[in-house]
Amino acid sequence: MPTQVPFPGVAFFHKGQRSPVITAMGKRLVAEGCGKYRTGPGPEWTDVDQQSFAAWQRKLRFEGADADGIPGRVSWDELHVPAATTPGGRVASPVPGRGVTTPHNKKGPQWILGRHTGADYAAPKGAECVAVLSGSIARSGRDGSFGEFLVLRAGGFDFYYCHLSRKTVEGGSVRAGQKMGEVGSTGHASGPHLHFEKRPAHGGFGSDVPPKW
């Protein structure tokens, strides 16, 4: 049975939010006969998504403010949204259900190189972080900037998982979608999030490339 996406929190559902989990949610709403879509569903949260989710809440016999179309934990868990994946078994996000909140290469004086060397996924402390590809753990450590971190080596690249609050693996092989750790704010971090960085295998700081997989 596919892994269910945990409730992302009420703040996740706002106009402009894009995530594969929104598409997966929409497909489940259609399957339950609650979809109001003329096209799609797609990855961006829209008024039609809200209308469709409101129909689902009413199907659950929610009323008033409890049927406003913004998912709550109970209505979300009852929908059983499966974790979104891409073809070939690769997971859609290193933090299931979360999208990029600070993109790679964004410019700013707060970063040592004057730019952001990875992509950030803001999420509550303890949210799971998973392997985006099958590979092996090349490094596990801690430093002042990245805090607790893991490095997944796969396909000739190193994928850095940084600011972790907890690691659930320390070495060995991992499979795509396997939990490796949990979101935290260790090291130099303004709040709980995963800093996800991609470098060529054995590449040093500053050798980062767009974090795609």
N, C-alpha and C positions, 0 to 999 in steps of 0.2 A: 504494500500500500504506500503511495507517495507520502513523503513527509509533509505535514501541514505547516503552512506559514504561521508563525506566532503573531498575535495581535500587535500591529506596529505602533499603536497609540493614536489617540484622536488627532493630535497635531499633524500626523502624517498626511491626512486627507485634506488637501487644500488645492486651489487652482494653481496650475503650473507644476504640480508634483508629477514627476514621471518615474515609473518603475515597472518592471515586468510583473510585479505582483498585482498591479492594478488590472493588467490584462487578464491574469489568471483569475482574479476576483470576478471580472466581468463575465468570463466564460462560465463560471459556476453560477452566477446569477441567471444567465441564459438557460443553463441546464435546469434550474429550479423554476423556470417560467416567469422570472421577474425582470428579464432584460428589456429595456426600453430603447435599445440601440437600433438605429437605421443602418449604420455601418459600424464595424468594429465588433467587440470592444478593442480599445487601444491602450497604450501604456500611460497616457496622460489623464489625470483626474479631471472630469468635466461635470457639468450640471446633469448630464444624462446618467453618469455613474451614480450620482447622488439620488436621482429619481429611481434608478433601478434598485439601489440598496434600500431605499425607503419602501419599495414594494416588497422586498424580502423581509424587512422588519414588520410590515403589516401582516405578512404571511405567518410570521411567528406570533402574531396577535399583540404586537407592541402598539401603543397609541401615543398621541400627543408628541411631546418632545422626544420620546423614545423611538419615534418613527420619523425622524427628520432627515434620514438618508446618510447621516454620518455614522460610520460603524462604531459600535461599542464592543467591549470584550465579549459579551455573551452572544450578540448577533453575529460577530465575526467568527467565533469558535464554532457556532452552529452551521456556518456556511462551509467549513472544511476546505479552505482554499489550499490547493496543493502547491508545494514549493515549485516555483517556475524554473524550468531548465531550458537550455538551448540544445540544438541537435548535437548528437554525439555524447550526451550525458554531462556536458559541462554546465556548471551552475550559472545562474543569471547574475548573481551578486555575491561578493565575499561575505556580506552580512545579509542573510536571507530576508527579503521584504524591504530592504533599504536601498535607496538610490544615492548617487553622488551629491554631496552637499557643498564641497569645495573642490573644483576641478583641478586636474593636473596642469601645471605650468601657469597658473594664475600668478600675476605679478603682485608684489607687496613687500614692504620693508621688514615685515615680521619674520620673513624667512631668510636663512643664512645666505642663500644664493640669489636673493631678490625675487625668487619665484617658488611656487609650490612644486615639490619634486614627486608628489604622488597624487592620489585622489582620496578625499576624506568621505567617510560614511558615518554621519552622526547617528547615534543609537543609544539607548539606555545602557548603563553599566550592567554587564552580565549577558547582553545579547550575544548570541553565538556567532562565531566567525568560522567559515568553512573553506576548505580547499577548493579553488576555482578549477583546478585540473588535477589529475592523478600525477603524483611525483614522489619526492622524498624531502624530508626536512634537512636542509643543508646547514642551518645554524639556528641556535636558540640562545638568546642572551638578554642583556639589559644594558642600556646606556642612558646618558643624561637627556638626550633629545628624544629618542624613540621609546624610552622606558622599556617595559617588557616586550620583546619582539620574537617573532619566528620568521624564518626564511624558507619558503617552499620553492624547490628547484624542479622545474618542469619545462620540457620543450626547449631547452637551451637558455632559459631565463630564470632569474631569481625574483620571486614575488615576496615582498616584505609586508608582514602583518605587525603593525606597531601600536604602542600605547595599551597593550593588553592588560586586563586586570587578572587574567588567569590563563594558563596554558593547559590544554588537555592532552597534548602530545609533546614530546621533547626530541624525538628522533625517529628514524625508520621511514618506511613507506606510508603514504596516505592515498586515499582514493578521492576522486572528485566528489564534493558534497559532504565529505567527512568533517565533523567538528574538530577544530584545532585549538580553539581558545575562545575567550570572551572579551567583549569590548570593555575598555577601561579608559583611564586618563593618566596613566603612568608616564613619567618623563615630562617633556615640555609639551603640555596640552592644555587648552583653555576649557575643555569639557570632555565628556566621554564620547569617543569616536574611534573608528578604525582608520589609521593612515595606511593606505594600500599603495605600495610602490613596486614598479617593475624595472628591473635592470638586466642587462646581459649577464649570463652566469659568471660569477666571480667579479662582477663590475663594482667599482667603488662608488662612493657618494658623488652625485653629479652626473653619473652615467645613465640616469633614468631615461626611460622611453614612455610613450603613452601607455598607461596601464590597461591594455586590452589582452584578452586571452581567447 
